[in-house]
Amino acid sequence: MIERVSLFNTKREFLLFLLTCTLVLFYSLLIEYQNYKQLTRFDSQIVSAAVIKQYEKIKNGKTFQVLKLKSEEGFIFYSSAKKSFEHVEGKKLKLEIFAGKINFYEYLTSFYAYSKVKYIDRTPTLKQELNTYISSIHTSENSNSSHVDKNIANIYQALYTATPLNKELQSIFSTLGVSHLLAISGFHLGVLSALLFFLLKPIYSYFQNRYFPYRNSKFDIFIIVSLALLTYLLFLDSPPSLLRAFAMLIIGFILYDRGIKIVSMQTLLLTVLLLLSFFPKLFFALGFWLSVSGVFYIFLFLIHFKDLNKIWQFIIIPFWVYILMLPFSLTIFGNFSIYHPLSIVWTTLFTLFYPLSILLHVVGYADAFDGLLESLIFLGQEGLHVELSYKLLALHVVISLLSIYKKSFVWLMLVFSFFVFIYAVYHVA
């Protein structure tokens, strides 16, 4: 078997790549800064933006609506409206926003701005129509179950159209340790790409055998699948975690096609640096870094335990990723329950649930899993807040990075994460 080569064979090659990424980053930041100066040039600015999320908030005894918006230029900001303001989640607005005093850092991350809504585009988008359809097929005539129906619909909307979960469901699935399953990411992209490849392979083979036997079927099917996934990515407005996964899919295939090792930290570093260079706002995207962390720990396992039997690798990886991502989960979300460790099982079963749920929605049996989801919602209501300090998370990250170079740090990392697990279980037992 021919051995695959490394991506960077010398320090000079890596430094040249790093220099190129730095130059691209500076140019990207220059463009962002020009957009920032344009936005803050006057006290107010007319902006077109889509409403990502809308929810009620109570402050100082007053109830009002909070709007999370994403402008056509790509910056994210928050604004507020009266309690009586209509539901506009998913719709496009034209607003006059007063953002003259924000700084460049706030522009790159997110900021709050007072606003006046000038126009509401009530023409339903394709995404809105799909969400409306999902709601309609998960609506019960029983008024007592309407709240549950809305939650079920919201789950499928999150899975298919990247619609944000409501606060109640966010807390429930965080308590169960399965928030990553509801946020479309590399896990979903992997399932979708495998499903598309499985469906396209026999069709392509039929035409290839008759008309173009000289073509490379893997290459051609990959191009078709990539175009389909790119269309889906753009339809969802490029969530950071999905953007990372798509970029890594493309880079991975290019490297594989050229005989370069894919499962290496160089591949992950290449993907991260390229994405950050072209999209500097990803520096501040939590979903992006959680997605990168998940891949990091999978690669770390495959590098250090590459000689382990493939079946054992398949069995151990879900446990490995769960225990090593737990410090991130507790520090960022802080929700835990006695059912949290079962996320290992649910994550494995999700590989079957996700494509099957899509098929059932297509053939008219969309409610087949509603009972199961209702049970999960019920279980997720029994949890406690278990907090882990950012200092301990930083220590975990440092040990994880050192684990790349020495296997002894791998065992230290596992021991640390195991004690975090014991700490969490102790608080809920």
Secondary structure as the mmCIF struct_conf table of DSSP 4:
data_model
#
loop_
_struct_conf.conf_type_id
_struct_conf.id
_struct_conf.beg_label_comp_id
_struct_conf.beg_label_asym_id
_struct_conf.beg_label_seq_id
_struct_conf.end_label_comp_id
_struct_conf.end_label_asym_id
_struct_conf.end_label_seq_id
HELX_LH_PP_P HELX_LH_PP_P1 ILE A 2 ARG A 4
STRN STRN1 VAL A 5 VAL A 5
HELX_LH_PP_P HELX_LH_PP_P2 SER A 6 SER A 6
BEND BEND1 LEU A 7 LEU A 7
BEND BEND2 THR A 10 THR A 10
HELX_RH_AL_P HELX_RH_AL_P1 LYS A 11 LEU A 39
TURN_TY1_P TURN_TY1_P1 THR A 40 THR A 40
BEND BEND3 ARG A 41 ASP A 43
STRN STRN2 GLN A 45 LYS A 59
TURN_TY1_P TURN_TY1_P2 ASN A 60 GLY A 61
STRN STRN3 LYS A 62 SER A 71
TURN_TY1_P TURN_TY1_P3 GLU A 72 GLU A 73
BEND BEND4 GLY A 74 GLY A 74
STRN STRN4 ILE A 76 LYS A 82
TURN_TY1_P TURN_TY1_P4 LYS A 83 SER A 84
HELX_LH_PP_P HELX_LH_PP_P3 PHE A 85 HIS A 87
TURN_TY1_P TURN_TY1_P5 GLU A 89 GLY A 90
STRN STRN5 LYS A 92 PHE A 98
TURN_TY1_P TURN_TY1_P6 GLY A 100 LYS A 101
HELX_RH_AL_P HELX_RH_AL_P2 PHE A 104 LEU A 108
BEND BEND5 THR A 109 THR A 109
STRN STRN6 PHE A 111 TYR A 112
STRN STRN7 TYR A 114 ASP A 121
BEND BEND6 THR A 123 THR A 123
HELX_LH_PP_P HELX_LH_PP_P4 PRO A 124 THR A 125
HELX_RH_AL_P HELX_RH_AL_P3 LEU A 126 ILE A 137
TURN_TY1_P TURN_TY1_P7 HIS A 138 HIS A 138
BEND BEND7 GLU A 141 GLU A 141
HELX_RH_3T_P HELX_RH_3T_P1 SER A 143 SER A 145
HELX_RH_AL_P HELX_RH_AL_P4 SER A 146 THR A 161
HELX_LH_PP_P HELX_LH_PP_P5 THR A 163 ASN A 166
HELX_RH_AL_P HELX_RH_AL_P5 LYS A 167 LEU A 176
TURN_TY1_P TURN_TY1_P8 GLY A 177 GLY A 177
HELX_RH_AL_P HELX_RH_AL_P6 SER A 179 LEU A 182
BEND BEND8 ALA A 183 ALA A 183
HELX_RH_AL_P HELX_RH_AL_P7 GLY A 186 TYR A 211
TURN_TY1_P TURN_TY1_P9 PRO A 213 TYR A 214
BEND BEND9 ARG A 215 ARG A 215
HELX_RH_AL_P HELX_RH_AL_P8 SER A 217 PHE A 235
TURN_TY1_P TURN_TY1_P10 LEU A 236 ASP A 237
HELX_RH_AL_P HELX_RH_AL_P9 PRO A 240 ASP A 257
TURN_TY1_P TURN_TY1_P11 ARG A 258 GLY A 259
STRN STRN8 ILE A 260 ILE A 260
BEND BEND10 ILE A 262 SER A 264
HELX_RH_AL_P HELX_RH_AL_P10 MET A 265 PHE A 278
HELX_RH_3T_P HELX_RH_3T_P2 PRO A 280 PHE A 284
HELX_RH_AL_P HELX_RH_AL_P11 LEU A 286 HIS A 304
TURN_TY1_P TURN_TY1_P12 PHE A 305 ASP A 307
BEND BEND11 LEU A 308 LEU A 308
HELX_RH_AL_P HELX_RH_AL_P12 LYS A 310 ILE A 332
TURN_TY1_P TURN_TY1_P13 PHE A 333 PHE A 333
STRN STRN9 ASN A 335 PHE A 336
TURN_TY1_P TURN_TY1_P14 ILE A 338 TYR A 339
HELX_RH_3T_P HELX_RH_3T_P3 HIS A 340 LEU A 342
HELX_RH_AL_P HELX_RH_AL_P13 SER A 343 VAL A 363
TURN_TY1_P TURN_TY1_P15 GLY A 364 GLY A 364
HELX_RH_3T_P HELX_RH_3T_P4 ALA A 366 PHE A 369
HELX_RH_AL_P HELX_RH_AL_P14 ASP A 370 LEU A 379
TURN_TY1_P TURN_TY1_P16 GLY A 380 GLN A 381
BEND BEND12 GLU A 382 GLU A 382
STRN STRN10 LEU A 384 HIS A 385
HELX_RH_AL_P HELX_RH_AL_P15 TYR A 390 LEU A 402
TURN_TY1_P TURN_TY1_P17 SER A 403 TYR A 405
HELX_RH_AL_P HELX_RH_AL_P16 LYS A 407 VAL A 428
#
